[in-house]
Amino acid sequence: MVVASLFFYLFATVTVASAFMVIASRNPVHSVLFLILAFFNAAGLFMLTGAEFLALILIVVYVGAVAVLFLFVVMMLDVDFAEMREGFLQYLPIGALIGLVLAIELILVLGSFAIDTETVAATAVQPIPDLAETSNIKALGDLLYTKYIFFFQLSGLILLVAMVGAIVLTLSHRPDVKRQNVAEQVARDPNDVVLASVKSGEGI
């Protein structure tokens, strides 16, 4: 129990520090690297609570795809960040006002926060008897591929349509670019493309 508490404080401290450095770093590449570090430590917190599926999804999806893709985009684009910061003082008053409103809302929420044990016990989700003895990932898999298989396949279909739509909308055909025509290459006559008849081993 003591070891779990130590790991919790370690992961929580590094997560909060990394999240602060994401918005405090001047270099956008460093911000993305701190974001990846925050994701890894948040995954560690999920592992401590027994949510292995969420921890692995956080690493595979967010770290392995979103954060790395964002890092490549930031590194490949030639963005003039000095020019972007020129209008910072212009929007500082409205930004400070919005931040003050959010801070007041957070203080009011935290000040009136209380845990009612009776309400929590009444609204707690009861575990499914058949899945009570299984692991978290196996229980989610049994539910996704049995009870919610239609919604699972429907979400995959929606993502596929969105991906195809994004490709169609962004694909541009330029007339000055020479493209490969497989049917034309297969149907051509070898006598029209062979320039010389060279015997084997003699070279040109």
N, C-alpha and C positions, 0 to 999 in steps of 0.2 A: 504493500500500500504506500509506503514511503517512497519507493522508487517511482511509482506511477505519479505521485504528487510532484516529485522533482522533475520528471519529464514534462508534466503539464506546465509547470512554471517556466521551464526552459523553452518549450515550444511557444507558449503564450507570449513570453518576453520578446523572443526573436520575431514572432509574427507582428507584434505591435511596432517594434523598432523598424522592421522592414517596410511596413505600411507607411510609417512616417517618412522614411527615406525615399519612398516612391514619389511623394509630392515635394520633398525638400531637395532632391538632387537636381543640379543644373543640367547635367548631361542626360538626355533622354535614354541613351543606351544603358546607363547605370540605373535609371529608374525601372527599366524593364527587367534588368537582372535582380534588383531588389524585389520586384513583383514576383518573379519566379521563386525566390527564396521564401517570400511570404506564403506562396501556394504550397511549397513543400512542408513548411511548418504547420500550416492549417491542416494538411493531410495527416500529419502526425497527431494533431489533436483529434481528428476524426477516428484514427486508429485507437487512441486511448479510450474513446467512448464506445468502441465496438462497432462502428459504422465503417467496415472495411470497404464496402462498395463505393461509398461516397469518397473515401480517401483515394482509392484507385482511379475513380473517374476524375477527381481533381487533378491528379498527376497526369493521367493519359490525355485528357481532353484539354485542360487549361495550360498545363506546363508543356505537354508534348505538341500541342497544335496552336493554340491561341497565342500564348506568350512568345513562343519561338517564332511564329509567323510575324507577330508584331515587332519582334527584335530585328528580323530580317528587313522588314519594311522600313523601320527607322534607320537602319544602317545603309540601306540601298538608296533611299531618297535623299536628295541634296536639299535639305530644308534649311532655310536661313532663320534660325531661331532668334538671332538678334533683331531681325526685322519684326518677328512675331511679338517680341517683348516691348516694342516701341509703344504700343497702345495700352500697356498695362495700367499706367496711371490714369488713363481716361476712364477705364471701367472699375477703378478701385473703389469709389464711393458706393456704387450699386452692389458690388461684390461684398463689401464690408457689411452693407445693410442685410443682404441675404444671409451671410454668415451669422450675423447677430440674431436674426429671427430663428435660424436653425438651432443656435446655441440655447436660446430661451426655451424653445420647444423641447430640446433634450433635457434641460434642467427640470422643466415641469414634469416630464414623463418619469425621469428618475426619482424625483421627489415624491411622487404619488405611487411609486411602484411598491407593490406588496404581494406576497404569495399566500394564497388561501389554500391550505392543504386539503380541505374538504372539496373545493371546486376542482382541484387538480385530480383528486382521486375519483371524482364523479365523471370527469371528462376523459380520463385515461383510456387509451385504446387497448382493448383486451387482445392478447396474442391469439392467433389462430391455433387451435389444438393440434392440428396435423403438422404445423410448422414450428411448434414451440421448442422442439429439441434439435432443430437444424440450425445451421449457421446463417448469418445475415445474407450473404450472397446467394446461397441456395434457396432461401425463402423468397428473395426477390425474383430469382429466376423462375421458381415454380409459379409465382403469381403472374409474372409477365408473359410466360409462354403457355398459360392455361386460361386463367380468368380474364386477363387483359390482352390477349393475343391480337384481337381485332384493333384495339387502340394502338398497340405497339407497331403493328404493320402499317396502320394509317399514318402514324407520325413519320415512319420511314418513307412512305410514299410522298408525303408533303415535303420532306427534306429533299427527296430526289427531284420533284418538280421545281422546287426553288433553285436547286443547283443548275438544272438544265435551263431554267429561265434566266439565271444570271449569266450563264455562258452565252446564250443567244443574244441577250441585250448588249453584252460587251464585245461580242465578236464582230470584227470589222474586216471586210475583204478589200484589200488594196490591189488595184490593177497593175501596179508596178512590181509586185512581188511574184516571182516564179514559183508555182506550186506543183507538187507531184501529182501526176495522173496515172494511177496504177493500171487502169484498164488500157490506156494508150500504150504504156510500156510493155504490157504482156502481149498485146496484139501486133506489135511492130515486127517487121521482117528483119531477121539478122543480117541479110545481105545489104540492107540499106545503112546499117550502123557500123559494120566491120570495115575498117579502113584498109587493112592489108592482111594477106594470108601468110602467116608466119609458121614455119615448121617448129615442132616441139624441140626445145633445147637450143635453138639457134638465136633466139632473140630478134630484135629489130635492127 
